[in-house]
Amino acid sequence: MGYGALIVAALATGCRSARCYTAASIPPELVPAPIQSAQKLDLLHLAAPSTGGWRIEPGDVIEVSLAASLDKNDVTTLAVRVGEDGRAVLPEIGPLDLAGLDLASAEQEIASACVQRDLYRRPNVTVTMKQPRQNRVIVVGAVQTPGMHEIPRGSSYLLNALVAAGGLTDDAGTQVEIRIPPASSRMAAGGPLVQPASHVSEAGSGMDRICLNLADAVRQPHGGTYLPDGSVVRIEKLEPDPIYVMGLVQKPGEVKYPVHRELRLLGAVAQAGGLTSKVADKVLVLRKTPDGQGAVAIEASLQAAKRNPAENLVLAPGDVVSIERSPATMLLDTFEIIRFGFGATLPLF
């Protein structure tokens, strides 16, 4: 019997067709777990590790100023692109291994080369970052501006990608899937691209897949996950199943399950417009079993929920809440019908 059929049978026969509990006797495996939202996390822990300044990477364009004296007119300025092999070719000086060096170290390397080649005795060298190479990273899912974003290669970490995408939306979850080109998944100039994190790596569709939980990642000391060029980041979008409220309520139907807080029985009834009967009290809640193949019934009382917060049942996404008829509601309905009937037949004079 499918879940839908179990729901129909349980609603028709109450606890006789399904395992039945009360708010106080629900086993732990049927208690809804809190929905993990990324909005409450300190995402600054996902930032790039501190390197103390720019570090030259393959593909960067640097500006090199060479001077043999303090005369401003005696300055040679060159724009040089660092090749994929990590070398920069400077006129008259030749190729130099600059990838992985910070700007100050690159200045020393160039100055030493000038002296060794007898080009300058005491050269003044200044190196500035003119155009860092950009990694193109696609960010989709629960972000404000999904799409492709360019991030400087040296700071292409997860937090920077989220910032480039406008930040997380209110319904962002904590699950993140990252797909990276397999050739880039291990090493790059200067060190590892993927920092240690809670993740599972799989091969598939020509890309390596990394799954991580932001709640775990922000507790790690390594400083986030590096995203090489061509990475695709998907942020989980929380879409919990709605609650269905039926029976003696003003507006039976779906009630949206909130992302950032729990939803309790009385709150769901209120969102369904309130009760149609002043004496309605009995509630039957149908909840899926953890395997999703069956259902259990939970009996609750609206009056008990009003008196005792512990009886105000925490609902789970997908619950079916039925405000049941009872002898009291049927008696009141009968009284109302009789009163309306007598009222309608009374003479006006």
N, C-alpha and C positions, 0 to 999 in steps of 0.2 A: 504494500500500500504506500503510495507516494505521500509527500508531506502535505500537499493540498487536501488529499482525501482524509488524512489523519486530522487535519484542522476541522474539516466539516463534521467528521464523526465525533470529535471531542466536544465541539460546540453543541452538537445535538444531544449528546448523552452525558456531558460533564465529565467527571473524573472516572466514570466507569469504563471509558474507552482509552485512557492514557494514564501513564504514571502521574500521580497527583501529589503535590506538595503544598505547603503553606509558605508565607514569607519567612517564617522562622526556621523552616526545615529544608530549605533549598540546599542541595549538596554543593560543595565548592566548585565542581566542574561546570555547574549550570549558572554560577554567579557571573554576570557580565564583567569582563575586564575593562578597565578604563581605556578610552581611546587615546592613543599617543599622538599628541599634536606637536609639531615643530615650533609653534609660536612661543612656547614656554622655555625653549632651550637657549643657552648662551652660545650662539654660533661663532663668536669671536675665536673660539678654540679651533675652528676650522681654517684659520688664517695661515698664510705661508710662514714658514720658520723665519726668524730674524737672521738676516745675512749681513747686516751692517752696511748695506748700500747695494748699488747695481753690481751684478755679476755678468760678465760678458758671455753670451751664448752664440752658437752657430746661427747665422742669419741676421745678427744684429748689425746695424750701421753705426760705427763710432766716428767721432771727429777727433783727429790728432793734430795738435799744434806743436810745431818744432821751432825752437829759437836757439841761436848760439850766443845771444847776448840779451840785455834788457831793452834793446831798441825795438819799439813797436813795429817799425818798418821791416825788421829782420825776422819776421815770423812766417813760417810756412804752415798753412792749414790744409789738411787733407780729410776727405770723407772716405772711409774705408769700410767695406762690407766683410764681415767674418764668414769664411766659407763653411760648408757643411763638415769639412775635416777639422774645423776649429782654428784654422790658420787665417791670418790677415796679411795680405801682401802690400807692403809699403814701398813706394818708389825709392830706389837706390838702397833701401835697407833689406828688402826681400821678405820672404814669408816668416811670420812669427806665430808661435802657438799662444794665442790669447784666450781661447775659450776656457771658461772656468775661473778666470782671474777677475778680481774686482778692479775698479778703475785705477786705484793707486798702484796696485801691483802691475797693471798693464803699463803704466807710465814708467815704472822702474825697468820693466822688461825692454821697452822700446829705447829708453835712455842707454841701457847697457849695450844693446845692439848697435846703437850709433857710435859709441866709444870703441867697441870691438872692430867695427868696420872703418875706423878712422874718419868718420864723417863729421863728428863734433867732438871737441874735447870735454866740454861741460854743457851738454845740451839741457835746455829747459823744455820739458815735455808735459803737455796737458792733454788728458784724454777725457772726453765727455761722451755720454750716450746720446747720439743724435736720433736714432730710430730703432728702438728695440723690436726684434722680430715678434710678430703676433701669432698666437695660437688661435685657431678658429674652433670654438666650442659651441655645440648646439645644446641648449637647455630647454626642456619641455616639461609639461606637467604643471604642478601647482606653483607657478611663478608669475609675477606681474607682466613680464614682457618675454614670452617664449620666443625662441628663434635662435639664429646664429649670432654669436657675439665674439668679438676679437679681444683677446687679453694678452698683454705682454708676456712673452714666454717665461721670463724669470719669476713672474708672480701668478702663473696660471694654476692656481689652487682652487679648491671647491668653493670656498667662501667668496673669492673674487668673481667666480662664475655666477654665483647667486646674486651678488651685488650688481653685476653687469646686466642680469636679467630682471632688475628692478626689485629684487627681494621676493620673499615667499608670500603667497596668498594666505588668507585666513583659514582655508581648508587644507593647508599643507600637512601631510603626515611626516613620519620620521624615516620611512623607507626610501632609499635612493638606489637607483640602478645606474651604473656608469659603464659605458661601452667604449673601449679604447682600441686603437690599431695595435695588433699583436706585436709588431716590430718595435713599438714604443713602450710596451708594457713593463719593461724591466729596467732599462738604463737609458740615460741621456748624458750629454756632456755635463760634468759637475756632480753627478750622483743619481740616486734612484728616482724614478718618476713617481712611482706609487709608494707612498709612505705606508708603514705598517698600520693596519686598521682592522676592525672587525668586518671581514668580508669573505665572500666565497667567490673564487675565480673559476670561470668556465669558458671553454672555447665554443664559438658558435657564430655562424654567418660571417666568417672572416674577421670577427672582432672578439676581443676578450671581454668578458662580462664580470663586473665587480658589483656585489650587492653589499650595502652597509646600512646600518641603522644610525641615524644622527644622534640619538640618545646615547649610544655607545661611543660614537666617534668623538663627541665633545669631551668625553672623560679621558681620552687618550692624550699623552703629552707630546706626540710627534708633530703636531701642527698641521694636520689636514692631509688631503689627498691631492696629488698633482694630476693635472689634466693635460696630456700631450695634445698636439695639434690633431684635429679630427675626432676628438672625444664627443660623446653624446651623453648628456646627463638627464635623467628622468626623475622628477620629484613626485613622490606619491601624492595623489589627490584623495583626500578622505571623502568617501561617499557612503556613509553607513545606510543600511536599509531603513526605510521609514517604519514607524509604528502604525498599525492599523487599529483604529478604535471603532467599535460597533456596539449595537444594542441601544440602551436608553440614554443616548446623548443627542445634543442638538444638531451637531454636524458630523455624522459618522463618515469615516474615510481615513485617508493617510494623514499622519502627523510627522513632520520632518524631525529626524533625530539630530540633536545639536552635536557639533563637533567638539566644542571646548568645555562641555559640562555634561553631567549625567542627567538623564530624564527619568523622573519618578512618576508613579501611578497618578497622583493627584494633578501633576503638571500636564500629563497627557490628556486627562479628562477635561481640564480647563481649556486646553488648546482645541479640543473637540467641541467647544461651545458650552460645556457644562451639561448637567443632567436634564432629562425631560420629566423625571419623576422625583418628587421631594423625598420619597422613602427608598429610593434605589440604594442598595448597599453591597450586594453580592457582586464580585468581580471574578471572572475566569480569564487567566492569562495563559495563552498557548505559546510555548517557546521551543525552538528547534533544539535538538540534541547536538552535542559537539560534532558528531559525524555528519550532521545535516540531513540525515535520512529519516529521522523520526521526530516526535514532539512529546513534550510533557505538559501537564496542566498545573497551574499554580492558582490556588484559591486565595482570594484577598477580600478584605472588607474596607469599604470607603470610610465608614465611621471609625474603625480601628486605626486606619491610616491618619485620620485627622487628630486622633488622640495621642498616637505613639509614632514618632518618626521612623522607628524600626519597622513598623508595619506598612510604611509608605514605600512600596516595592520599587527597587531600582530596575527599570526596564532595560531590555537588551534590544539592539537593532533587529528588526524583523518580527518582534513580538506582535501577537494579535491579542488585543484587549477587548473583552466583551463584558459590558455592563448588563448583568443578567436580570431577567424578570424573576420575581419571587412572589410568594403568597401576599406579602404586604403590597407590592406594586400592583398586582392584579386586583386586590381588594380596593385599592385607591382608584384604579382605572374604572372599576365597576361603579364605585360611588360617584365618580365624575360623570359617567354616562347617565346614571340615574338622575343625578342633579340637573344635568343639562336637559334630559328628557322632561322632567317635571317643570323646569323653568320655561321650556319652550311651549308647554301646554297651559301655563297659567294665564287667565284672562287679564287683559290690560286694565279693565275697570271692574 
